[in-house]
Amino acid sequence: MSYVTQETIDRVTNVLLRGSYQMKQAVLRETPINPPNGRTSMFAQNQITQDFSKLKITNVSDMICFIKFGVIDRDQIGAMTFITKYPHELTTVASRIGWIPCWFLPWTSGHIIKLKIKSFATDPVLNFGNGIDPVANPDLFFTAGINGCSVFAVGAADAPSMYHGGINPGSEIAMPLQVNEITETAWRRLLGRGATVKFVGSVGKHDYITELVDPNTTDDTNRYRYNNFKTTRLAADLEGRLTNAGQLTRIVVSPWGAVFGLRNPTTDNWSMTLVKNSTLVYRRIVITVKKRILRSDKIITEHRGEIRAAQGLGRTADGLADLTQNVGNLSEMDISRTINLGYSEFFPGGGVTSIRNININTIY
């Protein structure tokens, strides 16, 4: 089974709760995590219905979440996700035991959502009022999962403003591209702040899901393709290597990304990082020889998948997928797993970039 293990979930949780900055950085760079969309109920309905409006989160109690990691049992199998609880849901220190505090920027289709992280120097403790226990200013940031979205970090490294814009691919909302404009440039235009002298770090779909053939192009359709599908060179290279190895079939490598941030306790400055992942779907080619007397041996070739629950896993009391509980009948399906391809820092300034050297033999 290719689900992430409880051991991995516990290890990542323990590091983020108790580990050093370097330990947190290492585990977040290498662990595929696909965050949830989050809630946007803090906005009025007339704000949500106006396409491509900018929505600013103003109340700190809507910016802070307490998160708990769990299994993804559909789509990005092998990755982790998490559930979120807000301060009004976990009002006491005791109720937050085992939960990781973080700044969390949600997403909703057709809009740009903003939050501004408070500086640790000026706000070492965050107060929520209404009888809710305060919390130490978190050193962790997540935004909702990205599957073509753009994410921006703007301003001072100790208190950046974070923005997330995107469109649900299944919606009827069309990206308002101008002449000679690509999606990434359009989101930058919609963000505004064109005259700002502050640093603007950004991540667009070119960086992690549908790479541009020419980074300087103004043609939004000029995306890199492999087997006729838009993808990235990293994902295409992995799919090509797996195909050429000859032991797998029905191979599909689908890239996706996630953004996290960490505050350095020495400088109190934030770094924002894009983690590049891919979900692999495939079957194994298994060749067996059946010995037969007085006749030539019979060669049997099978394309084998893996046995897992057709409807996924059950749910824990918190709503996370339960590794101990299958739902529906077990059946043979394509093997699915998630691979970390690397990461790149995009704020403040162009930081460290690392491409993982994947040994494809570990995939078999």
N, C-alpha and C positions, 0 to 999 in steps of 0.2 A: 504494500500500500504506500502511496506517495504523499499522504498527508503529512504536514509538519508534525513533529512529535511533541508530546507534552514536555519532554526533557528540554527541547529547544525553547519552547514558550517560557518555561520556568527560568532557564538560563538568561534569556533576554530581559525578562522582568527583573530578575535579581540584579543584573548589571545596571539597568536604568534606575533602579531604586537606590542602589548602594555602591555602584562602581565609580571609578575615577573618570575624569573627562576623557582620557585616552581610551579607556575600556568602552565607554559609551559610544565614542566616535567609531571605534573598530566594529562593534556589533551592529550599529545602524548602517554602516557602509556595506556590510556583507549579507545582511538578512533581508530577504524579500518581504516587505510589508505593504499591504494595500489598504490604506485607511478608508473608513466609511465616508459618506457624503457629509454627515453632520446635519444639524438642524438649523433652519433659517426662520424659525417662528418669531424671532425678535423683530422682524421687519413687517411693516404694514402691507396689506394685500395690494394696495395700489402701487407700492414700490415694486413688488414682485411681478405685476402684470405689465409693467413698462419694460419692454425688451432693451437689453444692453444698458440698463441703468447701473450706476455705481452705488453699491450698498455698503454703508460704513457701520461697523459694529462699535457702539459707543460705551456700552456698559461692560466693565471688566468681568462681571459675573457671567457674561455671554462669551467671553474670550478664553476662559479657563475651563479645561475639562480634566476629569480624572479618568484614566483609560485602563482597560484590562485586555490583554492579548488573548487571542484564540485562533482557531483553525478556520481556514477557508475550505469549504467542501464543494464549491462549484467554480468553474472558470479557472482562476489562478490557483489550482490545486498544488500544494507544496509551499504556498506562501502563508503568511500570517495576516490577520486583520485585528481590529480591536473594537470594543464597544466604548461608548462615552457616557459619563455621568457629569452633570453640571453641579456647581456648588449648592444650588437649592435642592438637589437630590441626595447629596452626601454632605449634610450640614455640619457634622462634627468630625474632629480629628479621628476618633475611634472608628467611625463609619468608613473612613478612607484608607484603612489599613489594607495593604496589598494592591492599592490603586496608584497609578503613576500620574502625578500632576503635570500638565503641559499646557502651553498656548495652542489653541486649535482654531484653524481657519476653515470654515465649511465652504460648500460649493452649492450653487444652484444654476441650472441651465439658462444661458442667455444673459448673464449678468457678471459684473465684477464685484467681488466682495472684498472688503478691506478690514484689517485690524491693525492697530499700532501697538507693538510690544513695549511695555513700560521698562525703563532703565532700572537695573538692579541698584545702581548708585542712589537713585532718588526714591525708589519704591522696593526696598528689600522684602517687604511684607505686603501682601495684597489683602485689603479688607473689603468684604462683600456687604456688610450691614445685615439688617433684618435677623439678627441672632445667629447668623451663619459664622462658623469659626473661620478665621483668616488662614492664609496659606503662604508659605515662603514663595517669593517670586520664582516660578519654575525656570529651569535651565534647558527645557526641551520644547521644541515646536514641531507640530505636524500640520499639514493641510490635507484636505480631502484627496482621495486617489485621483490621479491624472491619467487620462486616456485620450490625449489630444489637446488638453487645456494648456494655458499659459499661466505661469506664476512669476510674480515680480517681487523684488525686495528693494526698497528705496530708502535712502537717507543714512543716518548715523548708524555705525556698527553696533552701538550699545542699545539702540532703541529703533530698529527698523520698522517701517510700515510695510505690511505684507498684503499682496493682492492675488486673487485667484479668479481667472475668467475662463469660461468654457461653454460648450454647447453639447447637449446630449445628442449623440449621433442618430438616435431614433426619433428625435423631435422634428417638428416642422419649421423650426427656427433656422433661417439661413444666415450665414456670416455676411455682414454688410461690407464686402470687399469693394474697394475703389479700384479705378483703373491702375494696372501695374502694381498691385498690392497683394502680398501673401498673407496668410492667416496670422502669422506671428507679428507682422508689421501692423495689421489691423487691430489686434489686441493692444499693442503699444499705443496706437492712435486713440483708441477708446479709453485707455487709461488716463490720457491727458498728461499734464505736467511736462509738456514738450519743451518748455523753457527752463526747467529745473536745472540747477547746477549740482544737485545732489547725485550721488552715484545710483544708477539703476541697474540692478542685476536681474537677469531674466532667464526663464526656461520656456521653450516652446516645443511644439510637437516635432520639429526638425531634430531636436536634441535627443529624443528617446523613442519615437514611435513611427513617424513617416519622414524620413530624412530627405532633405532637398538634394537633388543631384548637384546643383551649383548653389552654394550658400549665398551667393550674390544675386540670384535670380529674382525677377519680379513676377514670375509665372507660378501661381500657386499649384498648378497641376504638375510641375516639374519635380516630381517626387521619385525617389529611388524605388525600383521594383525588383522583386525576385519571384520567378514563376507567376508573373502578372499581378502580384499583390504588393501594395505599398508597404514598405518596411524600412529597416535601417541596415546599414552595412554590417554592423555587428551581428544582428539576428540572422541576416542572410548568410554570412560566413559560417555561423554555427550550423544552420540548416544544411548548407552545402557539404560541410565536413561530415555531418551525420549521414547524409545521403550517400556520399562517396565511400563511406566505411562499409556499406553493403549489408549490415546486419539488422537494419531497421527499415520499416516501410510506413507509408501513410504519414510522413513526417510533416508537421506544421510547427513553425517557431513564431510565436506572436509576442512582439516586444511591448513593454509598458514601463511606466516609471512611477516614482514616488519622491516626494520632497520632505526632508526633515531639516531642523535647525538645532544647533547646540550653542549654548553660551559658555565661553571659556572662563573658568573661575579666576584665572590669573589676570586677565585683561577686562573682564565683564563684557567682551564683545561677542557678537553672534557670528557664526558661519552657517550659510545655507547650502545644502547639498542635494543634488539630483542623484537618485539611485536608479540605475538602469537594470531592468529585469526582463526575462523572457519566459513565457510559458510554453513548454514543449508538449506536443501531443504526437503519439506514434504507436506502432505495434512492432513487436520483435519478430524477426524471421527465424523460425526454428526448423531445422532440417534433421530428420531422423531416417535411419535406414532399417527397413524391416527385412530380415534374412528369410529367404525362401529356398526350400530344397528343390533341386532340379530346375529351378527357374532363376532368372536374374533377380538380384535384390530389388526391392521396391523402395524408391525414394519418396519420402513424404515431406512436403513443405507446408508449414502452417504459419499463419500470421496471428500471433497471440497477443492479447491485451492483458488487462488485469481485472481481477474480480473486486467489485466494490458495489455499494448500495446504489440502486438506480435512482433513488430520490435523495441521495446525500445522507447526512448524519442527523441524529436527533439534536435537541437543544438542551443546554444547561439552564438552571434557574435564572442566570444572567442573560440568557439569549444567545450565548455563543454555541458554536457547533460542538457536539459532545463526541469525543473520540471513542467512547465506550458504547455508543448506541447507534446502530444502523437503522435507516428508515427505508422501507420498501424492500423488494426482493434483491438479493445479490445477483449480479449478472456480469458478464464479461464485456468490458468497454475498452476503448483506447486508453493506453497508459498516458497519464498526465502528470507533469511535474514542473516546478518553477526553478529557474536558474538565475543567479545573480551575474550580470555581465560586467559590472563596474560602477563607477560613480564619478561625478565631477562637481566641484564647488563653484558656485556662481555668485556668491556674496560673502564678504565685501571684496569686490574685484574678482578677477579670474584666478581661482585658487587651484588646488591640487586636482588632477584628473588621473584616474587609474582604470585601465582596461584589464579585466580578469583573464588570465590564461587558462582556458578551460580544457581539461583533459577529458576528451569525449569518451574514453574508456570507462569513466566513472558513471556514465549515463546508462550503459548497458545493464 
